[in-house]
Amino acid sequence: MDNETFRLIARLKVVAARNGIAVDALRFVGDPGYARVMLGRFADGADEDGVLLALQLLDRLGLASKPAERVVVPLAVAPPPPTPPQLQAEVAVEDRRKYVGSLRG
């Protein structure tokens, strides 16, 4: 990467932070899937200059011509899968059936 690309990434990081989007610069440089996702998120909420910045970075990083890569979201970020109402009802019934003996001294 050249210095101009690093300057564009620094500008993106600063402008994204002002808009409430945290960008990890090291991951951005090393992970093309992450870079594409972050540029997409930034471009969705940015003004004309922000969209232009995102497009310049897409072009400089060569992401505009490559097909999108699969991005894996860590489990800590992913929402839990919804539980069906029937399963919730079964759990509630099992909780009521538990025997709790009396406490004797």
C-alpha positions as CSV (number, residue, x, y, z in Angstrom):
1,M,0.0,0.0,0.0
2,D,1.1,3.5,-0.7
3,N,1.0,6.5,1.6
4,E,-2.1,8.0,-0.1
5,T,-4.1,4.8,0.7
6,F,-3.0,5.0,4.3
7,R,-4.1,8.7,4.4
8,L,-7.5,7.7,3.0
9,I,-7.9,5.0,5.7
10,A,-7.0,7.5,8.4
11,R,-9.5,10.0,7.0
12,L,-12.1,7.2,6.9
13,K,-11.4,6.2,10.5
14,V,-11.7,9.8,11.8
15,V,-14.9,10.6,9.8
16,A,-16.5,7.2,10.7
17,A,-15.7,7.8,14.4
18,R,-17.6,11.2,14.2
19,N,-20.6,9.3,12.8
20,G,-20.4,6.7,15.6
21,I,-18.8,3.9,13.6
22,A,-15.7,2.3,15.0
23,V,-13.2,1.1,12.4
24,D,-10.3,-1.1,13.3
25,A,-7.5,0.1,11.0
26,L,-5.3,-3.0,11.4
27,R,-8.1,-5.3,10.6
28,F,-9.3,-3.0,7.8
29,V,-5.9,-3.3,6.1
30,G,-5.5,-7.1,6.6
31,D,-9.1,-8.4,6.1
32,P,-10.7,-7.5,2.7
33,G,-14.1,-8.8,3.9
34,Y,-14.1,-6.6,6.9
35,A,-12.9,-3.6,4.8
36,R,-15.8,-4.1,2.4
37,V,-18.4,-4.4,5.2
38,M,-17.1,-1.3,7.0
39,L,-17.0,0.7,3.8
40,G,-20.5,-0.3,3.0
41,R,-21.7,0.7,6.5
42,F,-19.9,4.0,6.3
43,A,-21.2,4.8,2.8
44,D,-24.8,4.1,3.9
45,G,-24.7,6.8,6.5
46,A,-22.3,9.2,4.9
47,D,-22.7,12.4,2.9
48,E,-21.4,12.9,-0.6
49,D,-17.8,13.4,0.5
50,G,-18.0,10.2,2.6
51,V,-19.3,8.2,-0.2
52,L,-16.6,9.5,-2.5
53,L,-14.0,8.6,0.2
54,A,-15.5,5.0,0.4
55,L,-15.4,4.6,-3.4
56,Q,-11.8,5.8,-3.5
57,L,-10.8,3.3,-0.9
58,L,-12.7,0.5,-2.7
59,D,-10.8,1.3,-5.8
60,R,-7.4,1.7,-4.2
61,L,-7.7,-1.6,-2.2
62,G,-8.9,-3.4,-5.3
63,L,-12.2,-4.4,-3.7
64,A,-14.4,-2.9,-6.4
65,S,-13.4,-5.5,-8.9
66,K,-13.3,-8.6,-6.6
67,P,-16.4,-10.6,-5.6
68,A,-17.5,-10.1,-2.0
69,E,-16.0,-12.5,0.5
70,R,-17.9,-14.3,3.1
71,V,-17.8,-12.4,6.4
72,V,-18.0,-14.4,9.7
73,V,-19.6,-12.5,12.6
74,P,-18.3,-13.5,16.0
75,L,-20.8,-15.2,18.3
76,A,-20.5,-12.4,20.8
77,V,-21.9,-9.9,18.3
78,A,-24.5,-12.2,16.8
79,P,-28.0,-12.1,18.4
80,P,-29.1,-15.4,20.0
81,P,-31.4,-17.6,17.8
82,P,-35.1,-17.1,18.6
83,T,-36.6,-19.9,20.6
84,P,-40.0,-21.2,19.4
85,P,-42.9,-20.6,21.8
86,Q,-43.6,-24.3,22.1
87,L,-40.0,-24.9,23.4
88,Q,-40.4,-22.0,25.9
89,A,-43.6,-23.6,27.2
90,E,-41.9,-27.0,27.6
91,V,-39.1,-25.4,29.6
92,A,-41.6,-23.6,31.8
93,V,-43.5,-26.9,32.5
94,E,-40.2,-28.7,33.3
95,D,-39.3,-25.9,35.8
96,R,-42.7,-26.4,37.6
97,R,-42.2,-30.2,37.9
98,K,-39.0,-30.0,39.8
99,Y,-39.2,-31.4,43.3
100,V,-37.7,-29.2,45.9
101,G,-37.6,-31.0,49.3
102,S,-38.2,-29.2,52.5
103,L,-35.3,-27.9,54.4
104,R,-34.8,-29.6,57.7
105,G,-32.2,-28.8,60.2
